[in-house]
Amino acid sequence: MALSECLFSPPFPPRPLGEDCAPAGARTGDKLTDSQTNIAPRAEDQTVTATVTLNDQREAYALLGANDANLRRMRELTRAKLIARGETVTITGDAADVEGAERMVRDALDVVRSGGELTPDSLLRSARLSSEGRSLAAETQVNGLTLPRGLKPKTPGQKLYLDLINESDITFGVGPAGTGKTYMAVAMAVQALKAKKVKRIILTRPAVEAGEKLGFLPGDLQAKIDPYLRPLYDSLQDMLDQEKFEAYLTSGVIEIAPLAFMRGRTLNDAFIILDEAQNTTGEQMKMFLTRMGFSSKVVVTGDVTQIDLPRHVTSGLAVAKRVLSQIEGIGWHEFTEVDVVRHPLVGRIIKAYDAAEQAEEDRRAARRGELASIPEHEHD
């Protein structure tokens, strides 16, 4: 599928992918301190030219991307011609094309200047938002928060999720893999610890056996459960220096443990994250949520399409949604494939599976309806 087909409506009309475009050229030139946009018509060919001037070489590199990857994506998203030289991006073409392309470049520049990371994928999301009159920079800005490693939400959905965590005592983040629901929750936990809003971080997961019995795995108990908890270690190590991370683990400031270890405890002054919550039972979910003590914050993450429980066991996450979704103080955010920030193919895979599962459910419902319509004596 052509990239142009991914867009809802053309805020900057998509250029056919096979159309030739001008090379990026060398990015060198005199330093300019003010961004300027000048549009001048050229009577001889009825085209319009817009010029966007950047502040410096660093800003140009962030906007255009490594090896001009972002520039190539922007060219794919418009019929206008984009040429980058030094700290200037020149846009030429029909007036409507140039206007849309300039808006795209300006929005991308806003993302860079707000400290966000610009990638070819985020430019696609920016295009979709622009078609709705929205801005990626504005909708991914988290007010009043500085996350570890300069982390920024990459989609409006992630931004809403972070706002919800900030405002709610308990937040549920539900959605497919690759949406950043656990990673962003860990970032919020580290931020809260550094800001002294909490005294410790507690991360937990249900140790679902996923086809292997724990008793048959090699090693002691810690060695048996570590593989289930490894994704949580990885997220924390991305956000903390190794020395500090190990010191926090040793002192108990950070605790990573299976869900069963939470039983019988009251957790005060803590940021508590339950990951893979779709693999809890209803009883386990109730047990976990009632561990919350004073001055604590809880985040529960999961994906109801990835349940590893036995077929006859209802997911505690599904029960929680039915029972708790209307309770004040509990936030609930659902991600979609639009929020997936992994390889673009992952989002399409998720969408295809969702469609297949919905079709299967529709077939089952139709079959149940057919059986219900058969007179009772014909069942004999």
C-alpha positions in Angstrom: 0.0 0.0 0.0 1.3 3.5 -0.9 2.0 5.8 2.0 -0.5 8.2 0.5 -3.3 5.7 1.0 -2.6 5.6 4.8 -3.7 9.2 5.2 -7.3 10.0 6.0 -7.5 13.1 3.9 -4.7 15.1 2.3 -3.8 18.1 4.5 -0.9 18.2 2.1 -2.0 16.3 -1.0 0.2 13.1 -1.3 2.6 13.0 -4.2 2.8 9.7 -6.2 5.7 7.7 -4.7 7.3 7.2 -8.1 7.6 10.9 -8.8 11.1 12.2 -8.8 12.1 14.7 -6.2 15.1 17.0 -5.8 18.0 15.8 -3.7 18.4 17.2 -0.2 21.7 18.8 -0.9 24.4 19.7 1.6 23.2 21.2 4.8 25.7 24.0 5.3 25.4 27.7 5.5 25.4 30.8 7.6 23.7 30.6 11.0 20.4 32.3 11.2 18.7 32.8 14.6 15.1 33.5 13.6 12.7 31.1 11.8 11.1 32.8 8.8 8.6 31.8 6.3 8.3 33.7 3.0 6.0 32.8 0.2 6.6 34.4 -3.2 4.7 33.6 -6.5 6.7 33.1 -9.6 4.7 34.3 -12.6 6.7 32.4 -15.3 5.5 29.0 -14.2 2.6 29.8 -11.9 4.2 28.1 -8.9 4.6 29.2 -5.4 7.7 29.1 -3.2 7.8 28.9 0.6 11.0 29.1 2.6 11.4 27.9 6.2 14.7 28.9 7.8 16.0 26.9 10.8 18.0 28.2 13.8 21.1 26.1 13.4 22.7 22.9 12.1 21.6 20.9 15.1 17.9 21.9 14.5 18.3 21.0 10.8 19.7 17.6 11.7 16.8 16.9 14.1 14.2 18.0 11.6 15.6 16.2 8.5 16.7 13.1 10.3 19.7 10.8 10.0 20.6 10.4 6.3 17.7 12.7 5.6 15.2 10.0 6.6 12.6 12.5 7.8 13.0 14.6 4.7 12.4 11.6 2.4 9.2 10.8 4.4 8.0 14.4 4.1 8.6 14.3 0.3 6.5 11.1 0.2 3.6 12.9 1.9 3.3 15.9 -0.5 3.2 16.8 -4.2 5.2 19.9 -3.5 9.0 19.7 -3.9 11.1 20.0 -0.8 14.8 21.0 -1.1 17.0 21.4 2.0 20.2 23.3 1.9 22.1 24.6 4.9 19.6 25.7 7.4 16.8 26.4 4.8 14.0 24.2 3.5 12.5 25.5 0.3 9.1 24.3 -0.8 7.8 24.8 -4.4 4.6 23.8 -6.2 1.0 24.7 -6.5 -0.3 27.1 -3.9 -2.5 24.4 -2.1 0.4 21.9 -2.2 2.9 24.4 -0.8 0.5 25.5 1.9 0.0 21.9 3.1 3.7 21.0 2.9 4.7 24.2 4.8 2.2 23.3 7.5 3.7 19.8 7.7 7.3 21.2 8.0 6.2 23.7 10.6 4.5 21.1 12.7 7.5 18.9 12.5 9.7 21.8 13.6 7.4 22.4 16.6 7.9 18.8 17.7 11.7 19.3 17.5 11.6 22.6 19.4 9.4 21.2 22.1 12.0 18.5 22.8 10.2 15.7 21.1 11.7 13.0 18.8 10.9 13.3 15.1 10.9 10.1 13.1 9.4 9.0 9.7 6.6 7.2 11.7 5.8 10.3 13.8 5.5 12.3 10.5 2.8 9.9 9.4 0.9 10.4 12.6 1.4 14.2 12.2 -0.2 13.9 8.8 -3.2 12.2 10.1 -3.6 14.7 12.9 -3.1 17.7 10.5 -6.0 16.3 8.3 -8.2 16.8 11.4 -6.9 20.3 12.1 -4.7 19.1 15.0 -1.0 19.4 15.8 1.3 16.5 16.9 3.5 18.9 18.9 0.5 20.4 20.9 -1.1 17.0 21.5 2.1 15.3 22.8 3.1 18.0 25.3 2.8 16.9 28.9 2.3 19.9 31.1 4.4 20.3 34.2 6.3 17.0 33.9 9.9 16.2 32.9 10.3 12.5 32.3 13.6 10.6 32.6 16.0 10.7 29.6 13.9 13.5 28.0 11.2 11.0 27.2 8.2 12.5 25.5 4.9 10.9 24.4 4.9 10.1 20.7 1.2 10.0 20.2 -1.8 11.9 21.5 -3.0 8.7 23.1 0.2 8.4 25.1 -0.2 12.0 26.1 -3.7 11.4 27.4 -2.5 8.3 29.2 0.3 10.3 31.0 -2.2 13.0 32.0 -4.5 10.4 33.4 -1.7 8.8 35.5 -0.9 12.3 36.8 -4.4 13.1 37.8 -5.8 9.7 39.0 -4.9 7.5 42.0 -5.5 4.4 40.0 -5.1 4.2 36.2 -5.7 1.3 33.8 -3.8 1.4 30.5 -5.2 -1.2 28.1 -4.1 -1.9 24.6 -1.9 -3.8 22.1 1.8 -4.4 22.4 4.0 -1.5 21.2 1.8 1.3 22.5 4.3 2.1 25.4 1.7 1.6 28.2 4.2 -0.1 30.5 7.3 1.9 29.5 5.5 5.2 30.0 4.1 4.0 33.4 7.7 3.1 34.5 8.8 6.6 33.4 6.1 8.2 35.5 7.2 6.1 38.5 10.8 7.1 38.1 9.8 10.8 37.8 7.6 10.5 40.9 10.5 9.0 42.8 13.0 11.6 41.7 10.5 14.4 42.7 10.1 12.7 46.1 6.3 12.2 45.6 6.8 8.6 46.5 9.4 6.7 48.5 9.6 3.6 46.5 8.6 1.9 43.2 7.0 -1.6 43.2 6.6 -3.4 39.9 4.8 -6.7 39.6 3.5 -9.3 37.1 1.5 -12.5 37.4 3.9 -15.4 36.8 1.8 -17.2 34.3 3.5 -20.4 33.3 2.9 -19.9 29.6 3.3 -23.6 28.6 6.2 -24.4 31.1 5.7 -25.5 34.6 7.8 -23.3 37.0 8.8 -26.4 39.0 10.5 -27.9 36.0 12.5 -24.7 35.2 16.2 -24.7 36.4 17.5 -22.7 39.4 16.1 -21.4 42.6 12.8 -19.4 42.9 14.4 -16.1 41.8 15.9 -17.7 38.8 12.5 -19.2 37.9 10.6 -16.0 38.1 13.2 -13.6 36.6 12.3 -14.3 33.0 8.7 -13.1 33.7 10.0 -9.9 35.2 12.8 -9.2 32.8 10.8 -6.6 30.7 10.4 -4.5 33.9 14.1 -4.6 34.6 14.8 -3.5 31.1 12.5 -0.5 31.3 14.0 0.7 34.6 17.6 0.2 33.3 16.7 2.5 30.3 15.9 5.3 32.7 18.4 5.0 35.6 22.2 4.7 35.7 23.2 1.2 36.4 24.9 2.0 39.7 21.8 3.9 41.0 19.5 1.1 39.7 21.4 -1.6 41.6 21.5 0.6 44.7 17.8 1.1 44.6 17.2 -2.7 44.2 19.6 -3.5 47.1 17.9 -0.9 49.4 14.4 -1.9 48.5 13.6 1.5 47.0 12.8 -0.4 43.9 11.1 -3.8 44.2 10.3 -6.2 41.3 8.3 -9.2 42.4 5.6 -11.7 41.2 2.1 -10.8 42.0 1.8 -13.5 44.6 4.3 -11.6 46.8 1.8 -8.7 47.2 -0.6 -10.7 49.3 -1.1 -9.5 52.9 0.7 -6.2 52.4 -0.3 -2.5 52.6 1.8 -0.3 50.3 2.1 3.3 51.4 4.1 6.1 49.7 4.7 3.9 46.7 4.2 4.0 42.9 2.9 0.5 42.1 2.7 -1.0 38.6 0.9 -4.2 37.7 2.0 -5.3 34.2 0.4 -8.1 32.1 -2.8 -7.6 34.1 -4.9 -9.6 31.6 -3.3 -12.7 33.1 -4.7 -12.1 36.6 -7.8 -13.8 37.9 -10.6 -11.8 39.4 -9.5 -12.7 42.9 -5.8 -11.7 42.1 -6.9 -8.3 40.7 -9.0 -7.5 43.8 -6.2 -8.6 46.0 -3.7 -6.3 44.2 -5.9 -3.2 44.1 -6.7 -3.5 47.8 -2.9 -3.4 48.6 -2.9 0.4 47.9 -2.1 2.5 50.9 -1.9 6.2 51.7 0.0 8.5 49.3 0.4 5.8 46.7 -0.4 5.7 43.0 -1.3 2.5 41.1 -1.0 1.8 37.3 -2.4 -1.4 35.8 -1.4 -2.3 32.2 -2.6 -5.1 30.0 -3.8 -6.4 26.7 -7.1 -8.3 26.7 -6.2 -9.9 23.4 -3.2 -11.7 24.9 -4.7 -13.7 27.7 -2.7 -16.8 28.7 -5.2 -18.1 31.4 -7.0 -21.4 31.0 -10.1 -21.0 28.9 -12.5 -21.4 31.8 -10.9 -18.6 33.9 -12.1 -15.0 33.4 -9.4 -12.4 33.2 -9.2 -10.1 36.2 -8.7 -7.2 33.8 -12.0 -7.8 32.1 -13.7 -8.0 35.5 -12.1 -4.8 36.6 -13.4 -2.9 33.6 -16.9 -4.1 34.2 -16.9 -3.4 37.9 -14.6 -0.3 38.3 -14.8 1.8 35.1 -17.3 4.3 36.6 -15.7 4.7 40.0 -14.4 8.3 40.7 -10.6 8.4 41.1 -10.0 5.5 38.8 -8.9 6.4 35.2 -9.2 4.1 32.2 -7.4 4.6 29.0 -7.6 2.3 25.9 -4.9 2.4 23.3 -5.4 1.5 19.6 -3.2 0.4 16.8 -2.7 4.2 16.0 -0.7 4.4 19.2 1.7 1.6 18.2 5.2 3.1 18.0 7.1 0.0 16.9 7.7 -1.0 13.2 4.7 0.3 11.1 4.0 -3.3 10.1 3.1 -4.1 13.8 0.2 -1.7 13.7 -1.2 -3.4 10.6 -0.7 -6.8 12.1 -2.7 -5.8 15.2 -5.4 -4.4 13.0 -5.6 -7.6 10.9 -5.9 -9.8 14.0 -8.5 -7.6 15.5 -10.6 -7.8 12.3 -10.2 -11.6 12.2 -11.2 -12.0 15.8 -14.3 -9.7 15.3 -15.3 -11.7 12.2 -15.0 -14.9 14.2 -17.1 -13.5 17.0 -19.7 -12.3 14.5 -19.9 -15.8 13.0 -20.4 -17.4 16.5 -23.1 -14.9 17.3 -24.9 -15.6 14.0 -24.6 -19.3 14.7 -26.1 -18.9 18.2 -28.9 -16.9 16.6 -29.6 -19.7 14.1 -29.7 -22.3 16.8 -32.1 -20.1 19.0 -34.5 -19.8 16.1 -34.9 -23.6 15.6 -38.1 -24.9 17.3 -37.3 -26.8 20.4 -38.7 -30.1 19.1 -36.2 -30.0 16.3 -33.2 -30.1 18.7 -34.3 -33.6 19.8 
